[in-house]
Amino acid sequence: MVPDGPEPGTWTGIAAMADAFNDQLRAWEHFRVEATEFRELDDKRVLALVQFHARGKSSAVAADQEGAEVFDVRDCRVTRLVAYWERKRALADLGLKE
């Protein structure tokens, strides 16, 4: 699930998630995500604070964005991923502060 950003949406299954992610990557060059911090939210969820780095293919504008990703984990497997482009929104949704 991507609740914000340029193309929000919800997808189910690995194949659908991969297709959606690949669609979003088409607009960017040199896209990378760097995790800067991990927080255990509870016994089933982990918050990763991330930094997105990319350059727009058509605009050549550099993007450095503070985001966040919430991983639901069951039996050592990620069962749900919520990827936020806006870190502030993620923290607000989770009732957390920076």
Residue pairs with C-beta under 8 A, 6 or more apart in sequence:
1 9
1 10
1 11
1 80
1 81
1 82
1 83
2 8
2 9
2 10
2 20
2 24
2 82
2 83
2 84
2 85
3 82
3 84
3 89
3 93
4 84
4 85
4 86
4 89
5 84
5 85
5 86
6 24
6 27
6 85
7 20
7 23
7 24
9 20
11 17
11 19
11 20
17 81
25 31
26 57
27 56
27 57
27 58
28 54
28 55
28 56
28 57
28 63
29 54
29 55
29 56
29 57
30 53
30 54
30 55
31 52
31 53
31 54
32 52
32 53
32 54
33 50
33 51
33 52
33 53
33 67
34 50
34 51
34 53
35 48
35 49
35 50
36 49
36 50
36 51
37 48
37 49
38 46
38 47
38 48
38 49
39 46
39 47
39 49
40 46
40 47
41 47
41 70
41 94
44 72
44 73
44 74
45 70
45 71
45 72
45 73
46 70
46 71
46 73
47 68
47 69
47 70
47 71
47 90
47 94
47 96
48 68
48 69
48 70
48 71
49 66
49 67
49 68
49 87
50 66
50 67
50 68
50 69
51 64
51 65
51 66
51 67
52 63
52 64
52 65
52 66
52 67
52 85
53 62
53 63
53 64
54 62
54 63
55 61
55 62
55 63
56 63
65 85
65 86
66 86
66 87
67 83
67 84
67 85
67 86
67 87
67 90
68 84
68 87
68 90
68 91
69 81
69 82
69 83
69 84
69 90
70 80
70 81
70 82
70 84
70 90
70 94
71 78
71 80
71 81
72 78
72 79
72 80
72 81
73 79
82 90
84 90
84 93
87 98
88 98
91 97
91 98
